Amino acid sequence: MLLRALIVLLLVLNLGVAAWWWQRDPAPAATRAAVAPGVAPLRLLGEAQPRTAVKPALAQAAAAAVPAAADTTASVAAN
């Protein structure tokens, strides 16, 4: 008898949740956030256009940063 009562209770709860979902308001349409003039909006990585001109500049900056880091380490070790 207890098992039958639990099954009926679960059935009533499932029907209640189904009715609640059916009666709810639809989700509002997605809107874009307002962005201040002159500020680029945020974009997902997949949406971004590939920048080929930036890659050589980053490689040059990384190459220039490596000797500077080695000089700093050497000066700290000397002290």
C-alpha positions as CSV (number, residue, x, y, z in Angstrom):
1,M,0.0,0.0,0.0
2,L,2.9,2.4,0.8
3,L,4.5,1.6,-2.5
4,R,1.2,2.4,-4.4
5,A,0.9,5.7,-2.4
6,L,4.5,6.7,-3.4
7,I,3.8,6.0,-7.0
8,V,0.6,8.1,-7.0
9,L,2.5,10.9,-5.2
10,L,5.3,10.9,-7.8
11,L,2.7,10.9,-10.6
12,V,0.9,13.9,-9.1
13,L,4.2,15.7,-8.6
14,N,5.2,15.0,-12.2
15,L,1.9,16.3,-13.5
16,G,2.3,19.4,-11.3
17,V,5.7,20.1,-12.7
18,A,4.5,19.5,-16.3
19,A,1.6,22.0,-15.8
20,W,4.0,24.5,-14.2
21,W,6.3,24.4,-17.2
22,W,3.4,24.5,-19.6
23,Q,1.9,27.6,-18.0
24,R,5.2,29.6,-17.6
25,D,5.9,32.7,-19.7
26,P,8.3,32.2,-22.7
27,A,11.8,33.4,-22.2
28,P,12.4,37.0,-23.4
29,A,14.3,37.5,-26.6
30,A,18.0,37.9,-26.3
31,T,19.1,41.6,-26.6
32,R,22.6,43.0,-26.9
33,A,23.9,45.1,-24.1
34,A,24.5,48.8,-24.8
35,V,28.1,49.6,-25.4
36,A,29.7,53.1,-24.9
37,P,30.7,54.7,-28.2
38,G,34.3,53.9,-29.1
39,V,34.4,50.7,-27.1
40,A,34.7,47.4,-28.9
41,P,32.1,44.9,-27.8
42,L,33.2,41.6,-26.3
43,R,33.3,38.6,-28.6
44,L,33.7,34.9,-28.2
45,L,36.9,33.4,-29.4
46,G,35.1,31.6,-32.2
47,E,33.6,34.8,-33.4
48,A,36.8,36.7,-33.7
49,Q,38.5,37.2,-37.0
50,P,42.0,35.8,-37.3
51,R,44.7,38.5,-37.0
52,T,47.7,37.5,-39.0
53,A,49.5,40.8,-38.5
54,V,49.5,40.5,-34.7
55,K,51.3,37.1,-34.6
56,P,54.6,38.4,-36.0
57,A,54.5,41.4,-33.6
58,L,53.8,39.0,-30.7
59,A,56.7,36.8,-31.7
60,Q,59.1,39.8,-31.9
61,A,57.9,41.1,-28.5
62,A,58.4,37.6,-27.0
63,A,61.9,37.3,-28.4
64,A,62.8,40.8,-27.1
65,A,61.4,39.9,-23.6
66,V,63.4,36.7,-23.2
67,P,66.9,38.4,-23.1
68,A,65.6,41.1,-20.8
69,A,64.3,38.4,-18.4
70,A,67.7,36.6,-18.5
71,D,69.5,39.9,-17.7
72,T,67.3,40.5,-14.7
73,T,67.9,37.1,-13.4
74,A,71.6,37.4,-13.8
75,S,71.7,40.8,-12.0
76,V,69.6,39.3,-9.1
77,A,72.0,36.3,-8.8
78,A,75.0,38.7,-8.7
79,N,73.6,40.6,-5.7
